[in-house]
């Protein structure tokens, strides 16, 4: 995983310290459950690592993530202010492809700024059975606190343990940001319904603060999300291109908001269009005869270019 530079991180953490005063801290969450609403303006731009093949979309109630392919540019990672002591527990509610996004905690080892241990990241992924691993770019002090006592990895890195283990090993640590990361190199699509640290749940919305309504029990509206599967196959008669358009299932207890509009063009002309609900699949196949030269196939999702294929059928 590629991490932001320490200079970027320092600026982001300073912003997080200020912004967190406006949010409920994880320490406050020890008592009754608390919900905090996160909008796009609450994200920390200096920590962002969403790349060209990754997309993060705020929905009415949720956060849509898509990575277009399995390249190094396929990454969607963002952070938002969180404060307080390291939590004892954390979770991320995800409805989509697997593997799901990793949950992250950015923290200062000892709550003293400028002493070389301000920037550290713990990553939680379900595959490691409750263990959270420390990134290689974290400080020497945080690495020395490794509660595992292991000589090698197998849990994301050589420094790992449960959140309770890390908290006991670093009693003065203070959280500066929470976040998530899908990728890099992972093709996926889905919706984060919420992220929780201890008893504080962070929910996401694109509804402006002045117009937002309290979150109440009942079905949530979730816009359709989807991804593209495409393949080119050379045949004796030319090049065969297959494009599959797939929309993901809705989370349990939700209702469909906006449908998903797809459009495919060949050399600028529309050859296929469809509107999908959730858990839907459509396809288009085109054959490009030999000696017809270069062709460009583009796939647009809700009017935005999602995939581009160049077909050379010159031979």
ABEGO torsion letter per residue (X at the ends): XBBBBAAAAAAAAAAAAAAAAABBBAAAAABBBBBBBBBAAABBAAABABBAABBBBBBABEBBBBBABABAABBBBBBBBBBEBBBABBBBBBBEBOBBBBBBBBBBAAGBBGAGAABBBBBBBAAAGGBBBBBAABBAAAAAABAAGBABBGAGBABBEBAAAAAAABAABBBABBBBBBOBGBBBBEBBABBBBEABBBBBBABBAAABBBBBBEBBBBBBBBBBBBBBBBBAAEBBBBBBBBBBBBBBGBBBBBBBBBBBBBGGBBABBBBBBBGBBBBBBBBBBBGAEBBBBBBBBGGBBABBBBBBAAX
